[in-house]
Amino acid sequence: MRAVRQIIERGTYMKIAVITGASSGMGREAAVQIGNRLAGIEEIWLLARRRERLEELDGRLPAKIRCFAIDVTCEKDRKKLKDALDTEKPDVKILVNAAGFGKIGRVGELDIDTECGMVRLNCEALCAVTHLVLPHMSPNSRIVQFASAASFLPQPKFAVYAATKSFVLSYSRALGAELRGRRIFVTAVCPGPVDTEFFDIAETTDQIPLYKRLVMADPRKVVKKALRDSYMGRPVSIYGITMKAFGLLCKVVPHDFLMYVLKT
Ligand SMILES: NC(=O)c1ccc[n+]([C@@H]2O[C@H](COP(=O)([O-])OP(=O)(O)OC[C@H]3O[C@@H](n4cnc5c(N)ncnc54)[C@H](OP(=O)(O)O)[C@@H]3O)[C@@H](O)[C@H]2O)c1
């Protein structure tokens, strides 16, 4: 009865999308594709620190945009999102958590803020934003969490990043199981290397191996597949045959052997 009442009440609320990491790469691409393809979305709430990059999308999408120039790792900043959600009481039809960063380098050689910063952004902020948005989601909504193919296998010289993405994959699959009864579908997106600004940051400390450069994917295609998988209710989205094969390999071959062969 409560659920029926909620659906009826929700019908009157503004339907929105919430996207973190919307100032570049796959978050920005998600905003463009959701804005252009998803019928019924009235506003897209964009979150990232660089306001000017968010505002570039203003007037370029069929839906209205609202910019939150915030650091999602900062609780005080996240309160701005919480206050807006509590005041407007929108119906969030899709949440995309794309904010994330990784830096290549051995544990202990990267500075402590960088190592812990990956955990704070990729894990803690993703959980916090999900927690804030969840009460504002109704049945038949979607959560798209950006994990990575790095979640499939521990990665020496990318150890903290790969571990944060294993967290995202595990968390998202469990969350999806918890929310199935509410008909909220959670998809963990696990791409291999994607051609975005990600590597401008990742490679400030060291270079990625050559084989990763060779399988670099187009962000538009990765996001298109992620959104399609999300709408099909799939728990995991992996773009490309190479990464699907890699995922399978990581399930059947001992990880120590793979780490030795790949010399990651
Ligand atoms: N590119 C790849 O090869 C690849 C592969 C697999 C998975 N992924 C994952 O996919 C997601 C998207 O990556 P991408 O390739 O699109 O990277 P990107 O182009 O570097 O975008 C990262 C986004 O995160 C935002 N961000 C970073 N720190 C933030 C903070 N403290 N608060 C708020 N926003 C913050 C950035 O905006 P501001 O700087 O404006 O704050 C930016 O919009 C990430 O989770 C990444 O780990 C990437």
The ligand as an SDF file (V2000), in Angstrom:
LIG
                    3D

 48 52  0  0  0  0  0  0  0  0999 V2000
   39.3230    6.2260  -18.5380 N   0  0  0  0  0  0  0  0  0  0  0  0
   39.5320    4.9560  -18.2110 C   0  0  0  0  0  0  0  0  0  0  0  0
   40.4210    4.2820  -18.7690 O   0  0  0  0  0  0  0  0  0  0  0  0
   38.6440    4.2650  -17.2130 C   0  0  0  0  0  0  0  0  0  0  0  0
   38.5630    2.8790  -17.2700 C   0  0  0  0  0  0  0  0  0  0  0  0
   37.7500    2.2000  -16.3710 C   0  0  0  0  0  0  0  0  0  0  0  0
   37.0390    2.9170  -15.4330 C   0  0  0  0  0  0  0  0  0  0  0  0
   37.1460    4.2660  -15.3730 N   0  0  0  0  0  0  0  0  0  0  0  0
   36.3620    4.9740  -14.3570 C   0  0  0  0  0  0  0  0  0  0  0  0
   35.3260    5.6730  -15.0060 O   0  0  0  0  0  0  0  0  0  0  0  0
   34.9850    6.8470  -14.2700 C   0  0  0  0  0  0  0  0  0  0  0  0
   35.0410    8.0410  -15.2010 C   0  0  0  0  0  0  0  0  0  0  0  0
   36.3950    8.1990  -15.6170 O   0  0  0  0  0  0  0  0  0  0  0  0
   36.8170    9.0790  -16.8750 P   0  0  0  0  0  0  0  0  0  0  0  0
   37.6870    8.2340  -17.7000 O   0  0  0  0  0  0  0  0  0  0  0  0
   35.6360    9.7250  -17.4610 O   0  0  0  0  0  0  0  0  0  0  0  0
   37.7620   10.1470  -16.1350 O   0  0  0  0  0  0  0  0  0  0  0  0
   37.8810   11.7240  -16.2580 P   0  0  0  0  0  0  0  0  0  0  0  0
   37.6550   12.1850  -17.6410 O   0  0  0  0  0  0  0  0  0  0  0  0
   39.1850   12.0600  -15.5910 O   0  0  0  0  0  0  0  0  0  0  0  0
   36.6680   12.2510  -15.3480 O   0  0  0  0  0  0  0  0  0  0  0  0
   36.6970   12.1730  -13.9660 C   0  0  0  0  0  0  0  0  0  0  0  0
   35.5980   13.0610  -13.4020 C   0  0  0  0  0  0  0  0  0  0  0  0
   35.6160   12.9660  -11.9840 O   0  0  0  0  0  0  0  0  0  0  0  0
   35.4800   14.2890  -11.4730 C   0  0  0  0  0  0  0  0  0  0  0  0
   36.1030   14.3860  -10.1490 N   0  0  0  0  0  0  0  0  0  0  0  0
   37.3690   14.0530   -9.8300 C   0  0  0  0  0  0  0  0  0  0  0  0
   37.5840   14.3040   -8.5280 N   0  0  0  0  0  0  0  0  0  0  0  0
   36.4280   14.8230   -8.0420 C   0  0  0  0  0  0  0  0  0  0  0  0
   36.0160   15.2900   -6.7650 C   0  0  0  0  0  0  0  0  0  0  0  0
   36.8330   15.2710   -5.7100 N   0  0  0  0  0  0  0  0  0  0  0  0
   34.7580   15.7660   -6.6130 N   0  0  0  0  0  0  0  0  0  0  0  0
   33.9140   15.7940   -7.6700 C   0  0  0  0  0  0  0  0  0  0  0  0
   34.2310   15.3410   -8.9060 N   0  0  0  0  0  0  0  0  0  0  0  0
   35.4720   14.8710   -9.0760 C   0  0  0  0  0  0  0  0  0  0  0  0
   36.2080   15.1750  -12.4880 C   0  0  0  0  0  0  0  0  0  0  0  0
   35.7220   16.4980  -12.4250 O   0  0  0  0  0  0  0  0  0  0  0  0
   36.4710   17.7440  -11.7370 P   0  0  0  0  0  0  0  0  0  0  0  0
   37.9380   17.5800  -11.9610 O   0  0  0  0  0  0  0  0  0  0  0  0
   35.8750   18.9170  -12.4650 O   0  0  0  0  0  0  0  0  0  0  0  0
   36.0750   17.6950  -10.3040 O   0  0  0  0  0  0  0  0  0  0  0  0
   35.7490   14.5270  -13.7700 C   0  0  0  0  0  0  0  0  0  0  0  0
   34.5040   15.0380  -14.1610 O   0  0  0  0  0  0  0  0  0  0  0  0
   35.9660    6.9080  -13.1140 C   0  0  0  0  0  0  0  0  0  0  0  0
   35.3550    6.3650  -11.9670 O   0  0  0  0  0  0  0  0  0  0  0  0
   37.1150    6.0140  -13.5540 C   0  0  0  0  0  0  0  0  0  0  0  0
   37.7910    5.4600  -12.4540 O   0  0  0  0  0  0  0  0  0  0  0  0
   37.9240    4.9700  -16.2500 C   0  0  0  0  0  0  0  0  0  0  0  0
  1  2  1  0
  2  3  2  0
  2  4  1  0
  4  5  1  0
  4 48  2  0
  5  6  2  0
  6  7  1  0
  7  8  2  0
  8  9  1  0
  8 48  1  0
  9 10  1  0
  9 46  1  0
 10 11  1  0
 11 12  1  0
 11 44  1  0
 12 13  1  0
 13 14  1  0
 14 15  2  0
 14 16  1  0
 14 17  1  0
 17 18  1  0
 18 19  2  0
 18 20  1  0
 18 21  1  0
 21 22  1  0
 22 23  1  0
 23 24  1  0
 23 42  1  0
 24 25  1  0
 25 26  1  0
 25 36  1  0
 26 27  1  0
 26 35  1  0
 27 28  2  0
 28 29  1  0
 29 30  1  0
 29 35  2  0
 30 31  1  0
 30 32  2  0
 32 33  1  0
 33 34  2  0
 34 35  1  0
 36 37  1  0
 36 42  1  0
 37 38  1  0
 38 39  2  0
 38 40  1  0
 38 41  1  0
 42 43  1  0
 44 45  1  0
 44 46  1  0
 46 47  1  0
M  CHG  2   8   1  16  -1
M  END
$$$$
